């Protein structure tokens, strides 16, 4: 289960930047073709995952399917950001909210469909992806092709904060999503429907809070991101040790904290991107998130296995959840240090500017 989650993100890490760069170097027709072909191929692979094949084949197909799925979502979000050129984050926050609302609905619907027939979620998922292949290319906005197929450079250093926030948020989800499913059954004795309901407490607030958090002023974002990271670490620690009755507020806190991390970072990435580099900027943001979803489940599985052999399975799963909390706190600490360094540099800047002006006047 950990490998199934992680390998899908590995495929996304490889394919998404390649597709984003290829699309940024072309015109609208290239973007339409990429969305249509990848969504159709994704639909076929989702159907193939329902077939009675070996686990190794399932994991291989999942690697390719995850890459196609995230690359398609990246291009759709890049096109959404073009709908409001003056304020790209406004339309993008609605697109991101729709994406997370779909995840929330999909969690509940998938569990309901699986109770009817185990292969039904795959069939319905493939049908939805088929509709994306038909409708998705129509959302691509017209734009002139660039002679020579040159993709303009992007100053990636400016993206450190939003990409880091995306990684941390997805890393925590990656530590939680598989680990808690196993933990909830052995410790809290919960069924699939109850576990799905708890996950919905993360995704539903996440989806509804995308727009308000994305509309924050740039000056407010560092504080909100810091509170989001702190709340996220607290929520993961509570999920590891809270009694069954306290799981609902713990998961709700995780949903609010996730939105506080993800939404402002998504808008900031869109605003930093040049018009000709939207696909690459959204691709980088998704790659950072996919890296979190790759290393989160992988390291959670490794941590759980190591601690389990030393003590027991439940302690190992608690350690995996705490790993997500520690990474969130580590990122928060790094941002605080970076902020202090920036303030110190800013304090010295005026005197340096005055010295340069005085030297210039003396020279004249």
N, C-alpha and C positions, 0 to 999 in steps of 0.2 A: 504493500500500500504506500509506504514511503517512497519507494522507487517509482511507482506510477505517477505520483505528484511531481517528483523531482525531474524525471526524464522529459516530461512534457515541457518543463521550463528550460531544460537543456536545449531542446530543439528550438525553442523561441529565442534563446540567447544567440544561436548561430544564424537563424534565418531572418529574424526581424531587422537587424541593421543592414543586412545585404539588400533586402527588399526595399527598405526605406530609402537607402541611397540610390537604388535603381530608379525608384519612382521620382525622387527629387530631381533627377537628371533628365526627366522626360516631360511630356505634356499630360493633359487630362486623359487622353486616350490610354496612355500607359497605366495610369492609376485605375481607370475603369477595368482594364483587362486584368490587372493584378488582383483587385478585389473579387471580381467574378470568378476567376479561375481558382484562386485559393479557397474561397468559400465552398465552391463545388467540390474540390478535392477533399476539403475537410469533412464535408457531408459523407462522402464515400468512405473515408477512413473511420468515422464514427460508427457507421454501419458495420464495417469490418471488425471493430472492437467487440461487437456483440456475438461474433461467430465463435463456435467451439474450437479455438485454436490454442496452441501451447502458450504458456505464460511468457516465454522469451519472445514469441512473435507479438503478443499483446504489448509488451514493453517497447519493442522496436517500432510498432505502429504508433504507439502513444508519443514517442519522441518526435516523429514527423507531424502527427496531428497537432501536438501542442505548438510546434513552430508555425504551422499554417494558421491556427486559431488566433494566436497572439499577433501575428503579422497582419492578419485581416482586421482585427480590432484596432491595431495601431493606425492603419491607413484610414479607417473610418473616423477615428478621433481626430486625425490630422485634417481631414476634410471638414469635420465639424468646426474646428478652430478657425477655418477660413470663412465661416458664415458671418463672423463679426470681426472684420479686420481691425477696426479701431480698438476694440476691447476683446481680444481673442479668448480670454478666460471666461467670459460670460456664457457664450455658447458651449464652450468646452466643458464647463462645470455641469451644464445640463446633460451633455453627452456622457460625462463620467457618472453622473447620478443615474442615468438610464442604464448604464452598464452594470452598476452595482445593484440596482433594483431588479435587473434581470437575473443576477446571481441569487438574490434573495428568493425570488419567485421560483427559480430553477431548483433550488435546494428542496423547497416544499413539494413542488410538482414532481421532481425526480423520485422522491421517496414514495409519493402516492402512486406513481406509475409502476414503480418496482414492486409494490404490493400486489398489483394486478398481474404483471408478467415481468420477469427479470430483464428481458430484452426490449421492453417497451420504451424506457427512457432513451435508449440509443436510437430507436426508430423516430421518436418525436424530435429528438435533438438533431438528427440528420435532416428531417423535414424543415426545421427552423433554419438550419444552415443553407438548405436549398433555396429558401425564400430570400436569404441574404445575398446569395449568388445572383438572384434575379433583380432584386431591388437595390442592393448596395451600390452598384456602379452608377445608378441614376443620381446619387447625392454628390457626385464629384463635380466641383465647380470648374468652369472653363478658365484656362490660363494659357498664355503663350508658351510655346516650347522654347528652350534655350539652345541656341546654336552651339555646336561643339559638345553638347551633353556634359557641361561642366557644372558640378554641384558647388555652390558658394561655400567657403569655409565658415565654420562656426567656432566661436570662442568657448570651448567646453569648460574652461575653469570657472566660468560664471554659473555653471549648472551644478556645482558641487552640493549646494544645500538641497535643491529639489530632488536630485537623484539620490542623495543619501537618505532623505525622508522616505522616498518610495521604497528603497531597499529595506529599511528598518521595518516599515509597516508590513510589507509582504513577508519578511523573514519571520515576524511574530505570528502571522497567519499560518505560515508554513509549519512552524513549530507546533501550532495548536490543532490544525484541522485534522490530521491523522492521529496524533497522539491522544487528543481528548476523546476521539471516538472510541479508542481502546480503553482509555482510563475511565470513561463514563460507564462502560459496561461492567468493569471489574470492581470499581469502588462505589459508584452511585447506583448501579443496577438499573440503568436507563435503557430504553428501547430506541429503535431507529427514529421513530416519530418525535420522541422527546429530545433526542440529540439534534435532529434537524431544526426543531423549534428554537433551541439554544443558539444554533448557528444563525438562524434568522434574526435573533436579537443583536447580532453583530452587523449583518448586511443591511437590514432595514433602516436603522438609524444612520448608518453609513450613507445609504442612498439619499435619504431625505436631508441630510446635513451637508451634502456635497455643495449645493448652491450657496447657502449662507456662508460656509467657511471659505469657499472659493472667492467670494466677493470682498474679503477682507482687504483693507488697504495694505500696501507693501510694508508700511511701518509697523503694522500689527502682526505680520506673519511670523517673525522670529519668536515672539512671546507665545503665540498660539501653537506653533510647532513644538516649543519646549514643553508646554502644558500637555500637548498630545503625547509626546514621548514619555513624560512622567506618568500620565494616566494609563498609558498602554502597559508600561512596566508593572504598575500596581494591579491592573486588571489580570495580567497573566499570572502574577504571583497569587492573587486571590483564587483564580481558577485552579491553581495547583493545590491549594490547601483549604479552600472554603468548603463548608458542609453543603449538602445538596440544596438546602433551602436558600443559600446565598449565591447559587449559580446564576440566577436570573439577573440580579443587579450587576454581578461581575461581568457577564457577557454584554449587558447593555453598556457598561462603562467601556469595554473594549471597542464596541461599535462607535461610540462618540469619539474616543481617542483616535481610532483609525481614521475617521473623517477629518479630524483636526490635523493629522499628519499628512494625509493623502491629498485632500482637496486644495489647500493653499500651494502645495508643491506642484501639483498638476498645472494650476494657473500660472505659477511663476515660470515653469518650463515653457509654456506656450508664449508668454510675453517676452521671454529672452530670445526666442527663436526668430531668425529672419524669415520673411515671407517665403523665400525660395528654399527654406530649410525646415519647414514644418514637419514633414514626414520623418526626417532624421531626428529632430528634437523629440517628437512623440515616440519614435523608435528607441531613443536613448532612455527616455523615462520608463518605457515598458521593459526594456532590457534590464534596467536597475531593479524594477519590481520582480522580473522573472529571476534575476540572480538571487533575490531574497527568497522567492518561492522554490528555487533550486537548493540553496544551501540550508534553508530552514528545515524542510523535511529530512534532508540528508543528514545534517548534523544532529537533528532531534532523534532520528533513528539510531545513529551511532552512540549518542550520549545515553539514550535509553538502554541500549544493549550493554554498554560498559557498566553502568550503575546497576542494572538488573543482575548481572552476573555477580556483582559484589554484595548485593543485598536481596532485592526482590523486584518484580516487574513494576509494581505500583510506584515504588520509590524511583525507579528509572524513568517512568513517565512524568513524574513530578519534576525531575531534574531537566527533562526535555522542555517542559513549559517554562521553567525558570531560566533556561538558556535564552529564550526569546526576550524575557524581561531584562536580562543582563546586557544583551546587545542593544536594546533600546536605551538603557541608562548610559552605556558606553558612548553611543552616538550623541546623546544629550550632553555629556561631559565634553566631547570634542567640539560641539557647537559653542558651548560656553567659553572654552579656551580660545576658539577662533574669534569670538565676539570681543573678548578682553584684549586680544592682540590687535584687532581692528581699532578698538577705542584708543589704545596706546599709540598706534600709528597715526590716528586722526589728531590726537593731542599734539603730536610733534609736527604735524604737517603745516599749521599756520606759521610757526616760527621759521620753518625751512623756507616757506614761500616768501616771508618777509626778508630773509637773508638773501634770497635770489634776487628780489626786487632791488634791495639796497646795493648789491654788487653790480646789478645792471645800470643803476643810476650813476654809481661811481665811475663805471666804464665810460658812460656817455659824457 
